[in-house]
Amino acid sequence: MGFDWKKLQNGSDIRGVALTGITGQEVNLTTDVVAQLGFAFYKWLQNKNNGSTAIRVAVGMDSRLSGPDLKSAFIDALVEQGAEVMDCGMASTPAMFMTTVTAPYNATGAVMLTASHLPFNRNGLKFFTPDGGLEKQDISDILTIAENETPADSAVKGSCQEVDFISVYSEQLVDKIRKEVNSTDNYEQPLSQFKIVVDAGNGAGGFYAHKVLSALGADISDSQFLDPDGKFPNHIPNPEDNIAMKSICDAVKASKADLGIIFDTDVDRAAIVDEKGNPVNRNELVALSAAIVNEEHPGSTVVTDSITSDGLAWFINDELKAKHHRFKRGYKNVINESIRLNEVGEESWLAIETSGHAALKENYFLDDGAYLVTKMVIKMAQLNKDGQSLTSLIDKLPKPAESKEFRINISAADFKSYGENVISELGHLTSSKSGWELVPNNYEGVRVSVQSAKVKGWFLLRLSLHDPVIPLNIESDQEGGVEIIAGELLDFFEPFDQLDLKSLINR
């Protein structure tokens, strides 16, 4: 049997196993495979640009151990085809997109070698053109070329030059902060009175501390894990991970900092920590982002993923007087929905997932963690002039007493059909169960409002985007409410013999 190229597709990215080291995971993202992907991307760009041979590609990587070898293989394949390559070295995913829209670089396409927060042995590729990140069909087309076409010798070889683009990108953020903080007494270093702790998780985000915050005068001396290390020895670089968030919260408390910032590996996601050491991620991050954007674009629509809380919906709709549009899980889904709303005349400036992916219309609808926290740093400095804290903007956000996600594995071979049937059956049950009501305008799975004599809250059952899993999110307004709702749902799930209910049983 030949190589399974389609197995590399992960939605609108490519992901694979690049190193041995974890039992049961066979390496499928080798230098030879990545070289073939380099050829395929070149051909895809040629097709998109009417056969042009004037193809310029920017290539960057995060801190993964496999990054240098895979990057070299990808670049060599591009040069063999005649491309002009910019080797951007250690970079961030958003910075790589910016190479396509920043003069004089203006790359025809860009690639970031990253697997986000996945384990050290994984790697992958994210692709961009000046139109933005590639869609699922684009990735499928690239993989089809890789599978079916063979590189031919090019009469004219390309070239490769090293470009320190992360410094160019950083300077764009520095300029933005200087202009918008507009500190009349200290324009060059408007953050000189702030102590800010950055946690890069040994990923690619250390530049933000050194090249942005420090350049603006901030004290970054208590920042942690800024040095790239593909073994990720301290914690997973993931703003959703409890251990990672505890680490940055503890650091902010210990240093009495004004703000904490944590990035994922490739800096397309972020979260913050307030001056008291409280995490601002998930629903709180969405609310804060919405509050900042709504000041600039009052009443506009905020597109979120499906697992956001009822309290967040109230905050956006009733407190901010904006419009909350809860859509599907998946950062490309929320981004594309926000773009679609603008195209049909509904103003939408923010698309954001609870995972920390946030894209703003003002910034090419690029999910950029560094840009998002830059907006927050600016707002912090502005509010500080009036003696207010950044998180005062979300003082009225209701917070649930409990919130938990259960991941229920499906053993059926056709897990999508099986999972969809489970979800459908739950929808039928809901219509007859007292105190349960299907939430309207739901775009993913089954979302149910629970308003019974025992408990008040909600739950969402949906099918995972890529894995044989049904995630179940439950939120309750009272202590013990998650336990009650989970117990009632367990009775429903038990007849489905191809569901692994351990997470619910051992709750």
C-alpha positions in Angstrom: 0.0 0.0 0.0 1.3 3.5 -0.9 1.8 6.4 1.4 -1.4 7.9 2.7 -1.1 11.6 1.9 -4.6 12.4 3.0 -3.8 11.2 6.5 -1.7 14.3 6.8 -4.6 16.7 6.5 -5.9 18.2 9.7 -8.7 20.6 8.5 -6.9 23.5 7.0 -3.5 22.5 8.2 -1.1 19.6 7.7 -0.1 17.6 10.8 2.0 14.5 11.3 4.5 12.6 13.4 8.0 13.9 12.8 10.0 12.1 15.4 10.0 8.8 17.2 9.6 8.7 20.9 6.0 8.0 21.6 4.8 4.4 21.5 2.4 3.6 18.7 3.1 6.7 16.6 4.8 6.0 13.3 6.8 8.8 11.7 5.0 10.0 8.6 6.3 13.6 8.3 9.8 12.9 7.1 12.2 15.2 5.2 11.3 13.4 2.0 7.6 13.9 2.6 8.1 17.6 3.5 10.3 18.1 0.4 7.4 16.7 -1.8 5.0 19.1 0.0 7.4 21.9 -0.9 7.2 20.9 -4.5 3.4 20.6 -4.3 3.0 24.0 -2.7 5.1 25.6 -5.5 2.9 23.9 -8.1 -0.2 25.0 -6.3 1.0 28.6 -6.2 1.9 28.5 -9.9 -1.6 27.2 -10.7 -3.2 30.0 -8.5 -1.0 32.6 -10.3 -1.7 31.7 -13.9 1.5 29.6 -14.4 3.8 32.4 -13.2 7.4 31.4 -12.4 7.9 34.5 -10.3 7.1 32.7 -7.1 8.4 34.0 -3.7 7.8 31.9 -0.6 8.5 32.8 3.0 9.2 29.9 5.4 9.4 30.0 9.2 9.3 27.5 12.1 8.5 27.3 15.8 10.9 25.7 18.3 10.2 22.1 17.6 13.2 19.7 17.5 12.3 18.6 14.0 11.9 22.1 12.7 15.4 22.8 11.2 15.6 19.6 9.2 12.0 19.9 7.9 12.5 23.5 7.0 15.6 22.8 5.1 13.9 20.1 3.1 11.0 22.3 2.3 13.2 25.2 1.2 15.5 23.0 -0.9 12.5 21.7 -2.8 11.3 25.2 -3.5 14.7 26.3 -4.7 14.9 23.3 -7.0 11.7 24.4 -8.7 13.0 28.0 -9.2 11.3 29.8 -6.3 12.8 32.8 -4.5 12.7 31.8 -0.8 12.9 33.9 2.3 14.1 31.8 5.2 12.6 33.6 8.3 14.0 31.2 10.8 12.3 31.2 14.2 9.0 33.0 13.6 5.3 33.0 14.5 2.4 31.8 12.4 0.8 35.3 12.2 4.2 36.8 11.2 4.4 34.4 8.3 1.1 35.6 6.9 2.3 39.2 7.3 5.2 38.4 4.9 2.6 38.2 2.1 1.2 41.7 2.7 4.2 43.7 3.9 6.3 45.6 1.4 8.9 45.0 0.1 8.7 41.3 1.1 5.3 40.6 -0.5 5.6 36.8 -0.6 3.4 34.9 -3.1 2.9 32.3 -0.4 4.1 31.6 3.1 4.6 28.5 5.3 4.9 28.0 9.0 6.3 24.7 10.3 4.3 24.1 13.5 2.0 21.7 15.3 0.7 24.3 17.7 0.6 22.8 21.3 0.8 19.1 20.3 3.5 16.9 21.8 7.2 17.4 20.9 7.3 14.7 18.3 4.6 16.2 16.1 5.0 18.8 13.5 3.0 20.3 10.6 2.6 23.1 8.1 0.3 26.1 7.9 0.0 27.8 4.5 -0.8 31.4 3.6 -1.3 33.6 0.5 -2.1 37.3 0.6 -5.8 36.2 0.8 -5.2 34.6 4.2 -4.9 31.1 5.5 -5.6 28.2 3.1 -9.0 26.4 3.3 -9.6 22.7 3.6 -10.0 22.2 -0.1 -6.7 24.0 -0.8 -4.9 21.6 1.5 -6.6 18.7 -0.2 -5.5 20.0 -3.6 -1.9 20.4 -2.4 -1.9 16.8 -1.1 -3.3 15.6 -4.4 -0.4 17.2 -6.2 2.1 15.7 -3.8 0.5 12.2 -4.3 0.2 12.3 -8.1 3.0 14.5 -9.5 6.7 14.1 -9.6 9.2 17.1 -9.5 10.8 17.8 -12.8 14.3 19.3 -13.1 14.0 23.1 -13.4 16.3 24.8 -15.9 16.7 27.7 -13.6 17.2 27.2 -9.9 15.8 29.6 -7.3 17.5 31.3 -4.4 17.3 31.5 -0.7 18.1 34.4 1.6 17.7 34.7 5.4 15.3 37.4 6.5 14.8 38.5 10.1 11.1 39.1 9.6 10.1 38.6 13.2 11.9 41.9 13.9 9.9 43.6 11.1 6.7 42.2 12.5 7.6 43.2 16.0 8.2 46.8 14.9 4.7 46.9 13.5 3.3 46.1 16.9 5.7 48.6 18.6 4.5 51.4 16.3 0.9 50.5 16.9 1.3 50.7 20.7 3.2 54.0 20.6 0.6 55.6 18.4 -2.5 54.4 20.3 -1.3 54.8 23.8 -0.3 58.2 22.7 1.7 59.0 25.9 2.6 62.7 25.6 5.3 62.5 28.3 7.0 59.4 27.0 6.1 58.5 23.4 9.1 56.2 22.8 8.6 54.1 25.9 4.9 54.4 26.9 5.0 51.2 29.0 7.8 52.2 31.3 5.6 52.1 34.4 4.4 48.6 33.8 5.8 45.2 34.8 4.6 42.5 32.5 5.3 38.8 32.7 5.4 36.9 29.4 5.3 33.1 29.4 6.3 31.7 25.9 6.3 28.1 27.1 9.6 27.6 25.3 7.8 28.1 22.0 8.3 30.9 19.5 6.7 33.7 21.5 9.7 35.0 23.4 10.2 37.8 20.8 7.1 39.6 22.2 8.9 40.2 25.5 12.2 41.2 24.0 11.3 43.0 20.8 8.0 44.6 21.7 7.4 45.1 25.4 11.0 45.8 26.4 11.4 48.1 23.4 8.5 50.1 24.8 10.0 50.4 28.3 8.1 47.6 30.1 9.9 45.6 32.9 9.9 42.0 31.6 12.5 40.8 34.1 10.3 38.2 35.6 9.1 36.7 32.3 9.6 32.9 32.0 10.3 30.2 29.5 11.2 32.7 26.7 14.0 30.6 25.2 12.9 28.2 22.4 13.2 24.6 23.5 11.4 22.0 21.4 11.3 19.5 24.4 8.9 22.0 26.1 10.4 21.1 29.5 8.4 23.4 31.7 4.8 23.0 30.6 2.7 22.6 27.4 2.6 25.9 25.6 -1.2 26.2 25.6 -3.4 28.9 27.2 -6.1 26.3 27.7 -3.9 24.0 29.8 -4.5 24.2 33.5 -0.8 23.6 34.5 0.4 26.3 32.0 -2.2 28.8 33.3 -1.3 28.1 37.0 2.4 28.7 36.1 1.8 32.1 34.6 -0.7 33.1 37.4 1.8 32.1 40.1 4.5 34.2 38.3 2.3 37.3 38.1 1.5 37.0 41.8 5.1 36.4 42.9 6.4 39.4 40.9 3.5 41.7 41.6 3.2 42.3 37.9 0.6 44.5 36.2 -0.2 41.9 33.5 0.7 38.4 32.5 0.7 37.1 28.9 0.9 33.5 27.8 1.2 32.3 24.2 0.8 28.9 22.5 3.8 27.5 20.6 3.3 29.4 17.3 1.7 32.5 18.8 -1.7 32.4 17.0 -3.3 32.0 20.4 -2.9 33.8 23.7 -4.5 34.5 27.1 -3.7 37.0 29.8 -3.5 37.2 33.6 -4.7 40.2 35.6 -2.8 42.1 38.2 -4.2 40.0 41.0 -3.0 36.8 39.3 -6.5 35.7 38.0 -6.5 34.0 34.6 -8.4 35.7 31.8 -8.9 33.0 29.2 -11.8 31.2 27.6 -15.1 33.1 28.2 -13.4 35.9 30.1 -10.9 36.4 27.2 -13.8 36.5 24.7 -15.7 39.0 26.8 -12.7 41.3 27.2 -11.9 41.2 23.5 -15.6 41.9 22.7 -15.6 44.9 25.2 -12.5 46.4 23.6 -13.8 45.9 20.0 -17.3 47.2 20.9 -15.8 50.5 22.1 -14.5 51.0 18.6 -17.4 49.5 16.7 -20.5 49.8 18.9 -23.3 47.2 18.3 -21.3 45.1 15.9 -21.5 41.3 15.9 -19.1 39.0 17.8 -18.8 35.5 16.3 -17.8 32.8 18.7 -17.5 29.1 18.8 -20.3 26.8 20.1 -19.1 26.2 23.7 -19.3 29.8 25.0 -21.3 30.3 28.1 -24.8 31.7 28.6 -23.3 34.4 30.8 -21.1 35.5 27.9 -24.1 35.8 25.6 -25.8 38.0 28.2 -22.7 40.2 28.6 -22.3 40.8 24.8 -26.0 41.2 24.0 -27.3 43.0 27.1 -24.4 44.7 28.8 -22.3 45.7 25.7 -25.4 46.2 23.6 -23.6 44.3 20.8 -24.7 41.1 19.1 -23.5 37.6 20.0 -23.5 35.1 17.2 -22.6 31.6 18.5 -21.4 29.5 15.7 -19.3 26.3 15.1 -16.2 25.1 16.8 -13.0 25.6 14.7 -11.1 28.8 14.2 -11.6 28.8 10.4 -15.3 28.3 11.0 -15.7 31.4 13.2 -13.4 33.5 10.9 -15.2 32.6 7.7 -18.6 33.2 9.4 -17.5 36.7 10.5 -16.3 37.4 6.9 -19.6 36.1 5.5 -21.6 38.4 7.8 -19.7 41.4 6.6 -20.3 40.4 3.0 -24.1 40.3 3.6 -24.0 43.7 5.3 -23.8 42.7 9.0 -20.9 44.5 10.6 -18.6 42.0 12.4 -15.1 43.0 13.6 -14.3 40.1 15.9 -14.2 36.3 15.4 -13.0 34.4 18.5 -12.9 30.9 19.9 -12.7 30.0 23.6 -9.4 28.3 22.8 -7.8 31.7 22.4 -7.9 32.0 18.5 -9.0 35.5 17.9 -9.2 37.3 14.5 -10.0 40.9 13.9 -11.3 42.5 10.7 -8.8 45.4 11.2 -6.0 42.8 11.0 -6.9 40.8 7.9 -9.1 38.4 10.0 -5.8 36.8 11.0 -5.9 34.8 14.2 -3.0 36.4 15.9 -2.3 36.0 19.6 0.3 38.8 19.7 -2.0 41.3 17.9 -4.8 40.4 20.4 -2.7 41.0 23.5 -1.3 44.2 21.9 -4.9 45.5 21.8 -5.1 44.6 25.5 -1.8 46.2 26.4 -2.9 49.4 24.7 -6.2 49.4 26.6 -4.4 48.6 29.9 -2.2 51.7 29.4 -5.1 53.9 28.4 -7.3 52.8 31.4 -4.3 53.2 33.8 -4.3 56.9 33.2 -7.7 57.0 34.8 -6.8 54.7 37.6 -8.8 51.8 36.2 -7.7 48.2 35.6 -8.0 46.3 32.3 -10.4 43.7 33.7 -12.8 46.4 35.0 -14.2 46.1 31.4 -15.6 42.7 32.3 -16.7 43.3 35.9 -20.3 42.5 35.0 -19.6 39.2 33.2 -21.5 36.5 35.0 -19.4 33.5 35.9 -20.8 30.0 36.3 -20.3 28.1 39.5 -19.1 25.0 37.6 -18.0 24.2 34.1 -16.5 20.9 32.8 -15.8 19.1 29.5 -16.1 15.3 29.1 -14.6 13.6 26.1 -16.5 10.5 25.2 -14.6 8.2 22.8 -16.4 6.3 20.0 -15.2 2.9 19.0 -17.4 2.5 15.9 -15.5 2.3 12.6 -17.8 4.9 11.1 -17.5 7.2 14.1 -19.1 10.2 12.4 -22.4 8.4 11.6 -22.5 6.8 15.0 -21.8 10.1 16.8 -24.4 11.9 14.7 -27.0 9.3 15.6 -26.3 9.7 19.3 -26.6 13.5 19.0 -29.9 13.1 17.0 -31.3 10.8 19.7 -30.5 13.2 22.4 -32.3 15.9 20.5 -35.4 13.7 20.4 -35.1 13.0 24.2 -34.8 16.7 25.0 -38.2 17.5 23.4 -39.9 15.3 26.0 -37.9 15.8 29.1 -39.2 18.3 31.7 -36.9 21.3 32.4 -34.8 20.7 29.2 -35.2 22.9 26.2 -33.3 22.9 22.9 -31.5 26.2 22.4 -32.5 27.8 19.1 -30.1 29.1 16.4 -27.5 26.4 17.3 -25.1 25.5 14.5 -23.3 22.5 16.0 -24.5 19.4 17.9 -27.3 19.7 20.4 -27.3 22.6 23.0 -29.8 22.3 25.8 -30.9 24.8 28.4 -31.5 23.0 31.8 -34.0 24.9 34.0 -35.3 22.1 36.3 -36.2 22.1 40.0 -32.8 20.5 40.7 -30.4 22.5 38.6 -30.0 25.5 36.3 -27.4 25.4 33.5 -26.8 24.1 30.0 -24.9 21.4 28.1 -23.7 21.0 24.6 -23.0 17.6 22.9 -21.2 17.8 19.6 -19.0 15.7 17.3 -15.3 16.5 17.4 -14.0 18.1 14.2 -11.4 15.4 13.5 -11.3 12.7 16.2 -13.6 9.8 17.1 -14.9 11.7 20.1 -18.1 13.3 21.3 -17.2 16.2 23.6 -19.8 17.1 26.2 -19.6 20.5 27.8 -21.7 21.1 30.9 -22.1 24.4 32.8 -24.0 25.0 36.0 -25.1 28.1 38.0 -24.7 26.2 41.3 -22.2 23.9 43.0 -23.0 20.2 42.2 -25.0 21.1 39.1 -22.5 19.5 36.7 -22.8 16.3 38.7 -26.6 16.3 38.4 -26.7 17.0 34.7 -23.9 14.5 34.0 -25.7 11.8 35.9 -28.9 12.3 34.0 -27.0 12.2 30.7 -25.2 9.0 31.7 -28.6 7.2 31.8 -29.2 8.3 28.2 -25.7 7.2 27.0 -25.6 3.8 28.6 -27.5 1.9 25.8 -25.0 3.1 23.2 -22.5 0.2 23.4 -19.8 1.8 21.3 -19.3 4.8 23.5 -16.6 4.8 26.1 -18.2 6.4 29.2 -15.3 6.2 31.6 -15.0 10.0 31.8 -18.6 10.3 32.8 -18.7 7.3 35.1 -15.5 8.4 36.9 -16.5 12.0 37.2 
